[in-house]
Amino acid sequence: MRSAVSSRCVVHASYEEKDVYMDLTYYWHAYRGGGVIFGDDYRAEFYPGVVKAVEAFTSEHGLQHEVIDGQFWLLRKPID
C-alpha cells in the first residue's frame, strides 16, 4: 500500500472497540511516518471501547500514545 500524502488523521467514527481498532490499523498503514493519528473520547467510564482499542493497538505495536486533557489521545508514527 502506498502512503497517503497527509500526515494527520482524526479517528472519530465509532465507540466500539473493534471498529476503533480497525480504523487504527487501516490509517496506521496508510499514512506516512512522522504523521499523527488522534481522536477524542478517551474516557473509560463513558467510552471503554475507544480506550481498549487504543491501548491494545499501541501495546501490540510497541508504541506509546499520549493522553491530552484527560480525553484526547494521540499516536505519532515514527519516520520509516
N, C-alpha and C positions, 0 to 999 in steps of 0.2 A: 504494500500500500504506500502511496506517495504521501508525504507530509503536507498538511494544509499550509496555506500562506499565513494565516492568522496565528497569533501567539497567545491568544486568550480565549477562554471558553467558560460560559456560565452554565452549570448544570442545575436546572430547576424545572423538572417535568413531572416528577412523581415523588412520593414519600415512601414508596415500597422498597425494601432493601434490594431485592432482585433487580428492579428497574434502575435504581441509582447505580448499582454495581455494573450493570451492563452499559450504562451511559459512560461511566468512568473508563471502562475497558475500551470502548469504541474511541472516545476522544483522546485517551492517552496515546493510542497508536496512530491516530490521525493527525495529531498536532506535533510540530517540531520541538526539538529540545530548546530549553530556555524559556518556554512559554509557561503559562499558568492555567490551571483549571480550578474554578472556585464555585461556591454555592452558599446558600444560606440554610436556615432551618436545622442547624447543628445543635439540637436540643433534645436530649434523650427522653425527657419527660413528655414531650409532645410529638416528636418525630424519630422514634427509635430506629426505624429503617434507614434513615439518612445516616445517622451516627454509625450504625453497624456496618453499612456498606463502605463508608469512607475508611473506617478503621480496618476492615477486612482487606480492602484493596491496598492500603498503604502497608499493612503488615505482610501481605503476600508478595509484594514487590520490593520490600526492603526500603520503603520510603518514609519520610516524615511529613506530616501535614501540620499546618498552623491553624489555630482557632483564634478568631478575632472578635472581640466584644462578646464572647460567650455564645455566639450564634452563627458566625460566618466561618467557613472552612476554606482552605487554600492549599493546593498542591503545586509545587514548582517542578517542572520536568527538567531533569539535568540535560545539559548540552551533550549530544552524542559524540 
